[in-house]
């Protein structure tokens, strides 16, 4: 990336933060409309949005589940100021996970979590997709007309360790998908929420060389966030940091692995293809003491870049901070550009490239954020690359669809 390619960005800022240790309640007013760097107006004007739950017929609405430790944090009854941070209409994720919300035709929802073992030797990422955004089959279906996201679902699981890695992502059609307010089953794998813990029962086969990933992963949030952040001016694409501070336990039978460590969970949802609205993004999260810091730089097709920098506490408090300066990282083997942010005096270092694909990279960084030396999980996404017909032609070898 040339220096001229780094454009001015819009920044999410905080105001009137509560005192340290203060209770999380009606705090929507802590976030003022983020201002562009030139100071000419709000980041994304107006358009408060609701993200209600639409249960399938015969399924009751979700109960008000407690979170770990008996605490329940809602987004409060405050007003929306039209900025990028808006509470969910019914406090959807502040009350517990749900998987049956409405998803527009050609749209998507995904639930992502990652974790690192306490000793740093093992890691994993897991993403459950309804409307698999990187699916060549879904892209082809959209070219033929309006497509159903439920006909293009997948569970992507990646394991990293001293003996190498395993990666699986098999797309499934509608007939292989069941979803309820508290559970989502895609093929043989299933996610279920019991009020305190997300359990993932994994049974997937890697590609292109087949091996099995089978076992159980459990994620325990310390609190749940009801935040919803628009990634584009029209509010078509939303990011929801559900459980930034979590504990994860891994118990796999194949391969035989057991470990535990700090984890993170979020969700994204949208009303159309990512590549139509964005050219790419860089995202990272790092554990700072007991807190989690997330930095999210989004490059839209139109308008200025969006930069989000948030710090989450285990008790549920959310604070925005000024994004640190941009730092370039070495390009991947596929020449995907990588960029992150770090404190003024720090030059981040790529400790390990976990995933290196033609349009996507996941990396482990050594960096410094908010004055602390940290290990960060980082991802770079090039949607310009993903739009390439050649790239889409390569994907079925790594992401098969079964049954066709």
C-alpha positions in Angstrom: 0.0 0.0 0.0 1.3 3.4 -1.0 1.3 6.3 1.4 -1.2 8.0 -0.8 -3.5 5.1 -0.4 -4.0 5.8 3.3 -7.0 8.0 3.5 -8.3 10.2 6.2 -10.6 8.3 8.6 -13.6 8.9 10.7 -13.2 8.1 14.3 -15.5 6.8 17.0 -15.1 8.9 20.1 -16.4 8.8 23.6 -17.6 11.6 25.9 -18.6 11.8 29.6 -17.2 8.4 30.6 -18.5 7.1 33.9 -16.1 6.9 36.8 -14.1 3.7 37.0 -16.1 0.9 38.5 -19.4 2.6 37.8 -22.4 0.5 37.1 -23.3 -0.1 33.5 -26.9 1.2 33.0 -28.4 3.8 30.8 -25.1 5.0 29.1 -26.0 5.6 25.5 -25.3 9.2 26.0 -21.6 8.4 26.7 -21.1 8.1 22.9 -21.5 11.3 21.0 -21.8 11.4 17.2 -18.3 10.6 16.0 -16.9 13.5 14.0 -14.9 13.3 10.8 -11.4 14.4 11.0 -12.3 17.6 9.2 -15.0 18.4 11.8 -17.8 18.9 9.2 -20.4 16.7 10.7 -21.5 13.4 12.2 -20.1 10.1 11.1 -23.2 8.3 9.9 -26.1 10.7 10.1 -29.5 9.7 11.6 -31.3 6.4 11.0 -31.6 4.7 14.3 -32.2 1.0 13.6 -33.9 -1.8 15.4 -32.6 -5.4 15.4 -35.6 -7.3 16.6 -35.9 -11.1 17.0 -38.3 -12.9 14.6 -38.8 -16.4 16.0 -39.9 -19.2 13.7 -43.5 -20.4 14.1 -44.0 -22.5 17.2 -40.9 -21.2 19.0 -41.5 -19.0 22.0 -39.6 -15.8 22.4 -36.3 -16.1 24.2 -36.3 -15.7 28.0 -34.4 -13.1 29.8 -31.3 -15.3 30.5 -28.8 -14.3 33.2 -25.2 -14.1 32.3 -22.2 -15.7 34.0 -22.1 -14.7 37.7 -25.8 -13.9 37.8 -25.4 -10.4 36.2 -27.5 -9.1 33.4 -26.6 -5.9 31.6 -29.0 -4.2 29.2 -28.3 -1.3 26.9 -30.6 0.9 28.9 -33.5 3.1 27.9 -31.6 6.1 26.7 -32.1 7.9 23.5 -30.3 7.3 20.2 -28.2 10.2 19.1 -27.8 9.0 15.5 -24.2 8.1 16.0 -22.6 4.8 15.1 -23.2 3.1 18.4 -26.9 2.2 18.9 -28.5 -0.1 21.5 -30.4 -3.1 20.2 -34.1 -2.5 20.1 -34.9 -5.3 22.6 -31.4 -5.6 24.1 -30.9 -8.7 21.9 -27.4 -9.8 22.8 -27.4 -8.1 26.2 -30.0 -10.7 27.3 -28.4 -13.7 25.6 -27.5 -15.2 22.3 -30.2 -15.7 19.6 -29.9 -17.3 16.2 -33.3 -16.8 14.6 -33.4 -13.1 13.8 -34.6 -12.0 10.4 -31.9 -12.1 7.6 -32.8 -10.3 4.4 -32.5 -12.1 1.0 -28.9 -11.8 -0.3 -27.9 -10.9 3.3 -26.0 -12.7 6.0 -25.3 -13.2 9.7 -22.3 -14.7 11.3 -21.1 -15.4 14.8 -17.4 -15.4 15.4 -15.2 -16.4 18.3 -11.5 -16.9 18.9 -9.4 -18.0 21.8 -5.7 -18.5 22.8 -4.5 -21.0 25.4 -3.1 -19.7 28.6 0.4 -20.6 27.6 0.0 -19.2 24.1 0.8 -22.5 22.3 -2.7 -23.2 21.0 -5.4 -21.1 19.4 -8.7 -21.4 17.5 -11.2 -19.4 15.5 -14.8 -20.5 14.8 -17.4 -18.8 12.6 -21.0 -19.9 12.0 -22.4 -18.4 8.9 -26.0 -18.0 7.7 -25.5 -16.6 4.3 -21.8 -17.5 3.9 -20.3 -14.2 2.7 -17.2 -15.8 1.1 -19.1 -18.6 -0.6 -18.6 -18.8 -4.4 -21.9 -20.8 -4.5 -23.8 -17.9 -2.8 -22.2 -15.4 -5.1 -23.3 -17.4 -8.1 -26.8 -17.7 -6.8 -27.0 -13.9 -6.3 -25.9 -13.4 -9.9 -28.8 -15.5 -11.1 -31.4 -13.6 -9.0 -32.3 -13.1 -5.3 -30.8 -15.8 -3.1 -31.7 -17.2 0.3 -29.0 -17.0 2.9 -30.4 -20.1 4.6 -29.4 -22.1 1.5 -25.7 -21.1 2.0 -24.6 -21.9 5.6 -21.4 -23.1 7.0 -19.3 -23.7 10.2 -15.7 -22.6 9.8 -13.3 -23.9 12.4 -9.5 -23.4 12.5 -7.1 -24.9 15.0 -3.5 -23.6 15.5 -0.9 -25.4 17.6 2.7 -26.5 17.8 2.0 -29.5 15.5 0.4 -27.4 12.7 -3.1 -26.4 12.0 -6.4 -27.8 10.8 -9.0 -25.9 8.8 -12.6 -26.9 7.9 -15.5 -25.1 6.2 -18.2 -27.1 4.4 -21.2 -25.3 3.0 -24.6 -26.8 3.7 -28.0 -26.1 2.0 -31.3 -25.2 3.8 -32.3 -28.8 4.3 -29.2 -29.3 6.5 -29.9 -26.2 8.7 -32.1 -25.9 11.8 -32.2 -22.7 13.9 -34.1 -21.7 17.0 -33.8 -18.8 19.4 -31.1 -20.5 21.5 -29.6 -23.0 19.0 -28.2 -23.3 15.5 -27.5 -26.6 13.8 -25.6 -26.6 10.5 -24.9 -30.1 9.2 -23.5 -32.2 12.0 -22.2 -29.2 14.1 -24.4 -27.3 16.6 -24.2 -24.1 18.6 -26.4 -23.9 21.7 -26.8 -21.2 24.4 -28.0 -22.2 27.9 -28.1 -18.8 29.5 -24.5 -18.7 30.8 -22.5 -20.6 28.3 -22.3 -21.2 24.5 -21.6 -24.8 23.7 -20.3 -25.7 20.2 -20.4 -29.4 19.3 -18.1 -29.7 16.3 -18.0 -32.5 13.7 -16.3 -31.2 10.6 -13.9 -32.5 7.9 -11.0 -30.5 6.7 -10.2 -29.7 3.1 -8.5 -30.2 0.7 -6.8 -33.0 2.6 -9.5 -34.7 4.7 -9.1 -35.1 8.5 -11.7 -34.8 11.2 -12.3 -32.0 13.8 -14.6 -33.4 16.4 -15.4 -32.5 20.0 -16.8 -29.7 22.2 -15.9 -26.0 22.7 -17.4 -24.0 25.5 -17.4 -20.2 25.7 -18.3 -18.5 29.0 -18.9 -14.7 28.7 -18.2 -12.5 31.8 -20.9 -10.1 30.5 -22.9 -9.6 27.3 -22.9 -6.4 25.2 -26.0 -5.0 23.5 -24.0 -2.6 21.3 -24.7 -2.4 17.6 -22.4 -0.4 15.4 -23.1 0.5 11.8 -20.2 -0.1 9.5 -21.7 1.9 6.6 -23.7 5.1 6.3 -27.0 3.4 5.4 -26.8 0.9 8.3 -27.0 -2.1 6.1 -24.0 -3.8 7.7 -23.8 -4.1 11.5 -21.1 -5.2 14.0 -22.1 -6.5 17.4 -19.3 -7.2 20.0 -21.4 -9.7 21.9 -18.9 -11.1 24.5 -15.5 -9.4 24.2 -14.3 -10.8 27.6 -14.8 -14.5 27.8 -13.3 -17.7 28.9 -13.0 -20.7 26.5 -12.6 -24.4 27.2 -11.6 -26.7 24.3 -12.2 -30.5 24.6 -11.6 -32.2 21.3 -11.6 -35.9 20.5 -10.1 -35.5 17.0 -7.4 -34.3 17.2 -7.0 -35.1 20.9 -6.6 -31.6 22.4 -7.7 -30.1 25.7 -6.9 -26.5 26.7 -8.5 -23.3 28.0 -7.8 -19.6 27.8 -9.2 -16.1 27.2 -11.6 -15.7 24.4 -13.7 -13.2 22.4 -17.1 -13.3 20.6 -18.9 -11.0 18.2 -21.4 -11.1 15.3 -21.9 -9.3 12.0 -25.1 -9.0 10.0 -25.9 -7.3 6.7 -28.5 -6.8 4.1 -26.3 -7.5 1.0 -22.9 -8.7 -0.2 -19.9 -7.3 1.7 -18.0 -6.7 -1.5 -20.7 -4.3 -2.8 -20.2 -2.0 0.2 -16.6 -2.4 1.2 -13.2 -2.8 -0.4 -11.7 -4.3 2.7 -10.9 -4.0 6.4 -8.3 -4.6 9.1 -9.5 -5.8 12.5 -7.7 -6.8 15.7 -8.4 -7.6 19.3 -6.0 -7.8 22.3 -6.3 -8.6 25.9 -5.2 -5.8 28.2 -5.0 -7.0 31.8 -8.6 -8.3 32.2 -10.1 -6.0 29.5 -10.3 -6.4 25.8 -9.4 -3.8 23.2 -10.7 -4.0 19.7 -9.6 -1.8 16.7 -11.6 -2.0 13.5 -10.6 -0.1 10.4 -13.2 -0.3 7.5 -12.7 0.9 4.0 -16.0 1.5 2.3 -16.6 1.7 -1.5 -17.8 5.3 -1.0 -16.9 7.9 1.5 -14.2 8.1 4.2 -12.7 5.2 6.1 -14.3 4.3 9.4 -12.1 3.7 12.4 -13.5 2.1 15.6 -11.4 1.7 18.8 -13.2 0.3 21.9 -12.1 -1.1 25.3 -14.4 -3.6 27.0 -14.3 -4.5 30.7 -15.4 -7.9 32.1 -18.2 -6.1 34.0 -19.7 -4.9 30.8 -18.4 -1.3 30.5 -17.5 0.0 27.0 -15.2 2.9 26.5 -14.1 4.4 23.2 -10.5 5.6 22.8 -8.6 7.5 20.1 -7.3 5.0 17.5 -3.5 4.9 17.7 -1.4 5.7 14.6 -1.5 3.3 11.6 1.3 0.8 11.2 2.0 -1.2 8.0 2.8 -4.9 8.3 4.6 -7.1 5.8 2.3 -8.4 3.1 1.4 -12.1 3.2 2.6 -14.8 0.8 -0.5 -14.1 -1.3 0.5 -10.4 -1.3 -2.5 -9.4 0.8 -1.7 -6.0 2.4 -1.8 -5.9 6.2 -2.1 -2.9 8.4 -2.8 -2.3 12.1 -2.6 0.4 14.7 -0.3 0.7 17.6 1.1 3.2 20.1 3.3 6.0 18.8 6.6 4.4 19.9 5.7 0.8 18.8 6.4 -1.0 15.5 4.2 -4.1 15.6 5.7 -7.5 14.7 4.0 -10.4 13.0 4.7 -13.3 15.3 2.9 -15.9 13.1 0.7 -15.8 10.1 -2.1 -18.2 11.0 -4.1 -18.0 7.7 -2.7 -16.9 4.4 -5.3 -16.9 1.6 -5.8 -15.1 -1.7 -8.1 -12.5 -0.1 -7.8 -13.0 3.6 -5.1 -13.2 6.3 -5.2 -13.9 10.0 -2.1 -13.2 12.1 -0.8 -13.1 15.6 0.9 -9.8 16.4 3.2 -8.5 19.1 2.2 -4.9 19.6 1.6 -2.1 22.1 -1.9 -0.6 22.7 -2.9 1.9 25.4 0.6 1.7 26.9 0.6 -2.1 27.3 2.7 -4.7 25.4 0.1 -7.2 24.1 -0.5 -10.2 21.8 -3.2 -9.4 19.3 -5.3 -11.5 16.9 -5.4 -9.6 13.6 -7.3 -10.1 10.4 -6.9 -8.4 7.0 -9.6 -8.7 4.4 -9.4 -7.7 0.7 -12.8 -7.7 -0.9 -11.3 -6.3 -4.1 -9.4 -9.6 -4.3 -12.5 -11.6 -3.4 -14.5 -10.1 -6.3 -12.0 -11.7 -8.7 -13.4 -14.5 -10.8 -10.1 -16.3 -10.6 -10.2 -16.3 -6.7 -13.8 -17.5 -6.6 -12.9 -20.3 -9.0 -10.2 -21.5 -6.5 -12.4 -21.4 -3.4 -14.4 -24.7 -3.8 -11.2 -26.7 -3.3 -11.0 -25.3 0.2 -14.7 -24.7 0.8 -16.7 -27.6 -0.6 -20.5 -27.7 -0.6 -22.3 -30.8 0.6 -24.7 -32.0 -0.6 -24.6 -29.9 -3.8 
